[in-house]
């Protein structure tokens, strides 16, 4: 068995020389024949020696010139169950284990803030192309928007169209834009990062109370069906008709198939492309509305408790339809967050989900309290919706000439892949992290 | 205590000629108009294919059509839906 190790070796002129040169030339290589031999160990010539000072706490300064010890990398061949020796001549032998970035999980503190996200998306460059969401409506299909909170957070009143908003039936609900500060307000804030001039539209489906279902933080699917029915009609002949484009941002879903009809039932939702809502999102897309969905929070190893430990086939329902753009989440270091649902989707649905990845778990709206992150694939979805709204600002790509499916193809092709070959799909990131500048360039905007 | 509303089921009807009225949808389903949830209304699902959704009182629901290509379908699942954040670490179901 070949085991990687770190050797801590006494200073040697060749080590000092290479370590000094490495300060300006990281590609410098060690010559193993010029250092004392360490029997059974093969030194890694590509690893420049690292000065360790006296290799003790509070020891000498760790410069190449003064250091008494250096760390070098190497390998040793051992038997299957044999441990490496503790020493190799005058060198100490230390473990060189595989390391991975610390995953961002549900309880992790914010990683960066909304300004960081804007910087990573190169929003300044996007806006230099006059792509800022002007004349583009973004429907926040969620718990409802609180405009007062948004105004406090961004320093001015966002653009908002109450007349084009959807009102749930039943006892008089709050007016559009005046719902309690909650998840929907977070989503609205996150849209504005890339599309500060987009017109927000309120679709509080998660606060709707139809007979037979719904609580303060959850509705039932029929509310979304009703809301999208309204959206279809409004886009054809109503208030939404006046907008250059309409984007629908959906940071909701079901967490486990047990919420649904039993497997095999013809009326089931989560794995049935013929369910009315799954048919409807296709019709909405064909009507030219860009429908964006969060992938879900059932990813390994930090799945939401409501996933009941089920982390495979976790992208379900409308999030697993080919007509929508499905969004995974990463933090502002480009690392997938540990709860972001991974593909492929649940069996019987379109498998290559998520489509792309966007940023989440940053300090933004503070809708859930001061210092709390905008988190979940819930935040990644509206960040993407903002990017789509910004791109749709351009008169060169109206939905009539570039339908949602074509725009989504461009977003997939221009995404920055994080593992595997460029333009390839993987279950963690889909086709990679959204790159609105690359997408704009690809469309000659 | 106020009486709780009757349970309803999600159904779809298919019509060739544009959005049906509540009464037309009810007739196709074989139920009375008052058995169809007026607050929900007749919701476009895929207007190009003439598919619309309604909610119908569960206790008045028609039997499954014997003809395989009948003009209505259902009941369809109407599961709870929930926001995808913040992430909950506990095992609580929504």
Interface residues (C-beta under 8 A of the other chain):
Chain A: X105 X106 X107 X142 X143 X169 X170 X183 X186 X205 X206 X210 X211 X212 X213 X214 X215 X217 X218 X219 X220 X221 X222 X223 X224 X225 X226 X229 X232 X233 X251 X252 X253 X254 X255 X256 X259 X260 X261 X265 X267 X268 X269 X270 X275 X276 X277 X279 X280 X282 X283 X286 X294 X296 X297 X302 X304 X305 X306 X308 X339 X360 X368 X372 X373 X374 X375 X376 X377 X378 X379 X381
Chain B: X5 X6 X7 X8 X10 X12 X37 X39 X40 X41 X43 X44 X45 X46 X47 X48 X49 X51 X53 X55 X74 X75 X76 X77 X78 X79 X80 X81 X82 X83 X84 X85 X86 X87 X88 X89 X90 X91 X92 X93 X94
